[in-house]
Amino acid sequence: MLKQVFTRMLPVLALFVVNQLVIERARAGDAPVDLRGTMPDPATSYYGNVHITSGSDADPAFTKVVGMVNAGGKFAYEGGVGQLGYQADADIWYSDLAWSYPANTAFSGNSGELDGALHLTYQLDDSKKLGLFVSYSDFSNQLSETNGTLLPGGFQSIGSNMGITGLGVEGLWAFGSGTTVQLRSAAVTRVFNNSTTDTGTGPTTTGGFQFNLADYGAVVALGANQHLSDNWSLHGDLGVMNMMLGSTSSTELAWGAVGGVDYTFDGMPISLGLQGGYESIDYNGTTTNAITTSTKLTYSFGGPSSGARGKLFRSGLLNFFF
């Protein structure tokens, strides 16, 4: 299902980018607009971006690499009564074993994640902004054998789907010229969990909506951006999630760190980013680690930012780095 959603989402995102470029061109006439170093238009109260990412996850020894793609966007409005505003985020990630190196001949399958958040924001002053957000992540995984009997229990395919929701607070601070820091934390709980198995006689699905306060945890994340020049900037993020899954008497601890560099093209609200990071998930004492690398293309709209105004909050509940 996630693959179908992703496939349908790409044309919409592409159409949106083209539409925004046409609008920007019409506003500027024939001359390109250089957004560097300009002050924001007081009448411009909306900001956002559309981004597309391509990358890979690898084990620490780089003996196995799996490709992934991501598409998403953000939209924010500021300037409401009492400096109130809002932000909405949506992202989808997809990875497939067919994109593995070396090629996986024993299994086929894919994994994906839908992630969204709604933020209520409040501008304290030119350098500080606070937010209250609700977020939902839905993670799915599908694995099928392509030859032999390799899966446990005589299964030919195994699938799982889990949803987690969270409620949290966040803050953004701007320091000097081009330095911003973000901090957020959220309480999370699992609200959806099912599994689908097939032993060759057809799929059997168990589970579904399972709101259970026994499955609870917390997310804490820290992020920073530093503009080096009109074109170049650096960013870094660190996130930790700890879950106590009382319904299954298990625990999960996940953390990740990522850093990258971005280049914004002259005269265009388009940037290209390169980033790398490290992720670790410990489930009941079994740890899985991964090294991530990716290239990200971002189209931003709404005019340049100043201080905390126009800066976007991070999104994502399980992926900390959107």
Backbone torsions as a table, in degrees:
resi	resn	phi	psi	omega
1	MET	NA	-41.7	-180.0
2	LEU	-62.3	-36.0	178.6
3	LYS	-63.8	-40.3	179.4
4	GLN	-66.1	-43.0	179.1
5	VAL	-61.5	-43.9	-179.5
6	PHE	-62.1	-43.3	-179.2
7	THR	-62.2	-39.5	-179.7
8	ARG	-75.6	-24.5	-175.6
9	MET	-76.4	-33.2	-175.7
10	LEU	-59.9	-47.1	178.4
11	PRO	-61.1	-35.1	178.6
12	VAL	-64.8	-45.5	179.4
13	LEU	-63.5	-42.0	179.4
14	ALA	-62.4	-43.1	178.6
15	LEU	-63.1	-38.5	-179.7
16	PHE	-64.6	-44.2	179.9
17	VAL	-61.4	-47.1	179.7
18	VAL	-60.6	-43.2	179.8
19	ASN	-60.5	-44.0	-179.8
20	GLN	-66.3	-38.6	178.2
21	LEU	-63.2	-39.7	177.5
22	VAL	-63.1	-42.6	179.1
23	ILE	-62.8	-47.1	179.5
24	GLU	-59.9	-40.4	-179.2
25	ARG	-66.3	-40.6	-179.5
26	ALA	-65.8	-36.2	179.0
27	ARG	-67.3	-35.5	-172.6
28	ALA	-92.7	-7.3	-173.1
29	GLY	75.2	-142.6	-177.9
30	ASP	-85.7	-21.0	-175.8
31	ALA	-82.9	137.5	177.2
32	PRO	-68.4	149.4	-178.7
33	VAL	-95.0	126.0	175.6
34	ASP	-97.7	109.5	-176.8
35	LEU	-83.7	-5.9	-174.3
36	ARG	-70.6	132.2	172.6
37	GLY	72.4	7.6	179.9
38	THR	-92.7	156.0	178.6
39	MET	-86.5	150.0	-179.2
40	PRO	-67.8	146.1	175.1
41	ASP	-72.2	121.6	-179.0
42	PRO	-56.6	-26.2	-179.3
43	ALA	-79.1	-14.2	-179.6
44	THR	-85.9	109.7	-177.1
45	SER	-114.7	4.2	-179.9
46	TYR	-118.3	146.0	-179.4
47	TYR	-143.7	161.5	175.6
48	GLY	169.5	-173.9	176.9
49	ASN	-158.6	164.1	169.3
50	VAL	-125.7	131.3	-175.8
51	HIS	-134.6	148.5	177.2
52	ILE	-131.7	132.2	-176.4
53	THR	-126.2	142.0	172.7
54	SER	-131.5	133.5	-177.0
55	GLY	-166.5	-160.6	-177.9
56	SER	-153.4	156.0	170.7
57	ASP	-113.8	137.5	180.0
58	ALA	-136.2	149.4	173.4
59	ASP	-71.0	158.6	-174.9
60	PRO	-56.2	-26.6	178.8
61	ALA	-87.5	-2.5	-178.8
62	PHE	56.5	36.6	175.2
63	THR	-89.8	-14.1	179.0
64	LYS	-145.3	127.8	-179.8
65	VAL	-126.0	133.1	179.3
66	VAL	-125.2	128.8	-179.2
67	GLY	-79.8	157.9	177.9
68	MET	-149.3	159.1	174.0
69	VAL	-133.7	155.2	-179.5
70	ASN	-144.1	142.9	172.8
71	ALA	-141.2	142.9	-179.0
72	GLY	-172.4	-174.8	-179.8
73	GLY	-166.9	165.8	177.9
74	LYS	-135.6	147.9	173.0
75	PHE	-139.1	131.1	-178.7
76	ALA	-134.4	145.7	174.9
77	TYR	-125.5	132.5	177.5
78	GLU	-130.7	157.5	177.6
79	GLY	105.6	15.6	177.1
80	GLY	-75.6	-174.0	-179.7
81	VAL	-59.9	127.9	179.6
82	GLY	66.3	26.8	179.3
83	GLN	65.7	22.0	174.7
84	LEU	-75.4	151.6	177.7
85	GLY	-158.3	-172.6	178.2
86	TYR	-149.2	163.8	175.3
87	GLN	-144.1	140.1	177.1
88	ALA	-126.7	137.2	-178.0
89	ASP	-128.0	150.1	172.4
90	ALA	-150.8	133.3	178.9
91	ASP	-143.2	149.3	174.0
92	ILE	-136.8	132.9	177.7
93	TRP	-116.3	145.1	178.3
94	TYR	-145.4	135.8	177.8
95	SER	-138.0	145.4	-176.2
96	ASP	-136.2	139.4	178.0
97	LEU	-63.5	-20.0	175.7
98	ALA	-65.8	-16.5	178.7
99	TRP	-98.0	21.3	-177.4
100	SER	-86.0	151.7	170.2
101	TYR	-138.4	122.5	-0.9
102	PRO	-68.7	163.1	-177.0
103	ALA	-60.2	140.7	179.9
104	ASN	-96.8	109.3	-177.9
105	THR	-94.6	-10.7	-176.7
106	ALA	-89.9	-31.9	-174.8
107	PHE	-132.6	156.9	166.0
108	SER	-128.6	157.1	-179.7
109	GLY	161.8	177.1	-178.8
110	ASN	-153.5	164.6	174.0
111	SER	-140.1	154.2	-178.6
112	GLY	-159.0	165.8	179.0
113	GLU	-146.1	132.0	169.2
114	LEU	-103.5	132.0	-175.7
115	ASP	-139.2	131.2	178.9
116	GLY	-144.7	157.8	179.8
117	ALA	-153.1	148.1	172.1
118	LEU	-121.8	130.7	-176.5
119	HIS	-119.8	135.6	166.1
120	LEU	-102.4	119.3	-171.8
121	THR	-113.5	156.1	178.3
122	TYR	-142.7	122.8	-179.1
123	GLN	-86.2	108.3	179.1
124	LEU	-70.0	-48.6	176.0
125	ASP	-159.8	-165.7	-175.2
126	ASP	-64.5	-21.0	-173.7
127	SER	-115.2	-2.1	-175.2
128	LYS	-137.5	138.6	178.4
129	LYS	-142.3	138.8	178.5
130	LEU	-115.5	158.5	179.2
131	GLY	-147.5	150.5	171.2
132	LEU	-121.2	127.3	-173.4
133	PHE	-136.2	152.2	171.6
134	VAL	-122.0	137.3	-172.2
135	SER	-138.2	154.8	177.4
136	TYR	-141.0	132.6	175.5
137	SER	-123.1	135.3	178.1
138	ASP	-125.5	115.4	-175.7
139	PHE	-112.7	132.2	179.4
140	SER	-127.7	152.3	-179.8
141	ASN	-146.0	133.3	-179.7
142	GLN	-132.9	129.8	-178.6
143	LEU	-135.8	127.9	179.1
144	SER	-131.8	142.9	176.4
145	GLU	-81.8	145.8	179.7
146	THR	-104.6	-16.0	173.4
147	ASN	-162.0	151.8	178.7
148	GLY	73.2	-173.1	176.1
149	THR	-118.5	92.6	-172.4
150	LEU	-108.2	-28.6	-178.9
151	LEU	-77.9	150.0	-179.3
152	PRO	-68.5	152.9	175.6
153	GLY	73.7	14.0	-179.8
154	GLY	75.1	13.1	-179.3
155	PHE	-71.9	145.6	171.0
156	GLN	-97.8	-24.2	175.6
157	SER	-151.8	147.9	178.8
158	ILE	-135.4	131.4	177.4
159	GLY	-133.1	152.1	177.7
160	SER	-143.6	154.5	179.9
161	ASN	-147.6	125.1	-177.0
162	MET	-135.0	136.1	178.0
163	GLY	-121.0	136.5	-179.8
164	ILE	-129.4	135.7	176.6
165	THR	-118.5	154.9	-177.9
166	GLY	-147.5	154.8	176.1
167	LEU	-129.1	127.1	-174.0
168	GLY	-150.5	177.8	177.7
169	VAL	-124.3	156.6	-177.3
170	GLU	-151.0	157.8	177.7
171	GLY	-142.3	146.9	179.1
172	LEU	-130.9	131.0	-179.5
173	TRP	-126.0	134.8	176.4
174	ALA	-108.2	130.3	-178.7
175	PHE	-121.3	124.6	175.5
176	GLY	58.5	-142.5	-176.9
177	SER	-103.3	102.9	171.9
178	GLY	90.3	11.0	178.2
179	THR	-112.6	124.1	176.7
180	THR	-131.5	147.1	178.9
181	VAL	-131.1	138.2	177.7
182	GLN	-124.6	144.6	175.6
183	LEU	-139.9	135.0	177.7
184	ARG	-148.3	155.6	176.7
185	SER	-146.8	151.9	-176.9
186	ALA	-149.9	146.1	168.6
187	ALA	-91.5	135.2	-174.9
188	VAL	-127.8	153.9	176.0
189	THR	-147.9	150.5	179.7
190	ARG	-85.0	132.8	-176.8
191	VAL	-123.0	-9.2	-178.5
192	PHE	-147.9	134.5	179.1
193	ASN	-160.0	120.9	175.4
194	ASN	-145.6	167.0	177.6
195	SER	-140.7	147.6	178.7
196	THR	-126.8	126.1	179.5
197	THR	-125.8	154.6	179.8
198	ASP	-144.9	118.6	177.7
199	THR	-98.4	8.7	-179.4
200	GLY	112.9	-6.8	-179.8
201	THR	-106.9	6.7	-178.2
202	GLY	117.3	153.6	-177.4
203	PRO	-71.4	143.7	175.1
204	THR	-124.9	124.2	-177.0
205	THR	-111.3	133.6	175.4
206	THR	-127.3	153.6	179.2
207	GLY	88.7	-167.5	-177.7
208	GLY	152.8	-137.8	178.9
209	PHE	-65.3	120.9	-176.0
210	GLN	-140.0	71.4	175.8
211	PHE	-72.1	113.3	-174.5
212	ASN	-142.2	113.3	-179.0
213	LEU	-68.6	-8.7	174.2
214	ALA	-71.8	-19.5	176.0
215	ASP	-101.5	95.9	-172.8
216	TYR	-138.9	167.6	178.7
217	GLY	-178.7	-164.2	-177.1
218	ALA	-147.3	150.5	175.7
219	VAL	-124.4	134.0	174.3
220	VAL	-130.7	133.5	-178.1
221	ALA	-143.0	144.9	179.4
222	LEU	-130.5	135.6	179.7
223	GLY	-141.1	155.2	179.8
224	ALA	-148.2	146.6	174.7
225	ASN	-128.0	142.3	177.4
226	GLN	-136.7	117.3	175.7
227	HIS	-82.4	123.7	179.3
228	LEU	-89.6	-31.5	-179.9
229	SER	-159.7	-172.0	178.3
230	ASP	-62.2	-27.7	-175.3
231	ASN	-105.4	-35.1	-170.3
232	TRP	-104.6	143.2	175.5
233	SER	-149.8	157.7	178.3
234	LEU	-119.2	152.3	174.7
235	HIS	-145.3	154.0	177.0
236	GLY	-149.9	147.8	-177.9
237	ASP	-144.3	148.4	175.3
238	LEU	-137.8	130.3	-179.5
239	GLY	-138.0	146.5	179.7
240	VAL	-136.8	135.6	173.5
241	MET	-130.5	132.6	177.6
242	ASN	-125.4	124.5	-178.3
243	MET	-121.7	137.3	172.3
244	MET	-110.4	106.1	-176.2
245	LEU	-95.0	81.5	-176.0
246	GLY	-64.4	-28.1	-178.0
247	SER	-68.5	-22.5	178.4
248	THR	-120.6	9.2	179.9
249	SER	52.7	46.6	-180.0
250	SER	-134.3	167.6	179.8
251	THR	-132.4	156.0	177.1
252	GLU	-143.9	127.4	176.7
253	LEU	-124.3	121.3	-179.7
254	ALA	-127.9	139.8	174.9
255	TRP	-146.8	157.5	180.0
256	GLY	-155.6	149.4	176.3
257	ALA	-133.2	140.8	-177.8
258	VAL	-147.2	146.6	175.7
259	GLY	-142.2	154.5	-178.3
260	GLY	-164.8	173.4	178.6
261	VAL	-126.5	143.8	-178.7
262	ASP	-127.3	143.2	176.5
263	TYR	-122.5	123.8	177.9
264	THR	-100.6	127.0	-176.0
265	PHE	-74.0	144.6	178.4
266	ASP	-62.7	134.2	173.8
267	GLY	73.4	4.1	-178.4
268	MET	-137.5	139.8	177.6
269	PRO	-82.0	46.6	-176.8
270	ILE	-124.1	135.3	178.7
271	SER	-130.9	151.0	177.1
272	LEU	-119.4	128.9	-176.6
273	GLY	-124.3	147.5	173.1
274	LEU	-122.9	133.8	180.0
275	GLN	-148.0	158.4	177.3
276	GLY	-143.7	154.2	-177.5
277	GLY	-160.9	-177.4	-178.7
278	TYR	-137.0	133.1	-179.4
279	GLU	-126.8	145.5	179.0
280	SER	-141.3	132.6	177.4
281	ILE	-127.7	123.6	177.4
282	ASP	-112.8	111.5	179.7
283	TYR	-113.7	108.4	179.2
284	ASN	53.9	39.2	177.3
285	GLY	90.9	-8.0	176.6
286	THR	-99.6	119.5	-172.8
287	THR	-106.5	134.6	174.1
288	THR	-121.1	126.3	-178.9
289	ASN	-117.0	151.0	-179.8
290	ALA	-148.8	144.3	172.2
291	ILE	-104.5	127.4	-175.7
292	THR	-112.3	140.8	172.8
293	THR	-136.7	145.5	-178.1
294	SER	-159.2	158.6	172.7
295	THR	-119.2	133.2	-172.8
296	LYS	-128.4	129.4	175.4
297	LEU	-110.1	126.0	-174.8
298	THR	-127.6	130.9	170.9
299	TYR	-109.1	121.3	-178.2
300	SER	-108.4	149.2	179.1
301	PHE	-139.3	162.1	176.8
302	GLY	105.8	0.6	177.6
303	GLY	94.4	166.7	-178.3
304	PRO	-71.3	159.7	-179.4
305	SER	-100.9	165.7	177.6
306	SER	-146.1	117.4	-176.3
307	GLY	64.9	-132.2	177.9
308	ALA	-82.4	-17.5	-179.3
309	ARG	-68.8	130.9	178.1
310	GLY	84.7	-4.6	176.7
311	LYS	-82.9	139.7	-177.5
312	LEU	-98.5	138.3	174.2
313	PHE	-72.3	150.1	171.4
314	ARG	-62.9	157.3	177.0
315	SER	-132.0	-175.6	-179.7
316	GLY	90.2	135.0	-178.6
317	LEU	-101.2	-44.2	177.7
318	LEU	-96.8	-39.7	169.1
319	ASN	-88.5	116.1	-169.1
320	PHE	-86.0	-1.4	-161.0
321	PHE	-121.6	22.4	179.8
322	PHE	-69.5	NA	NA
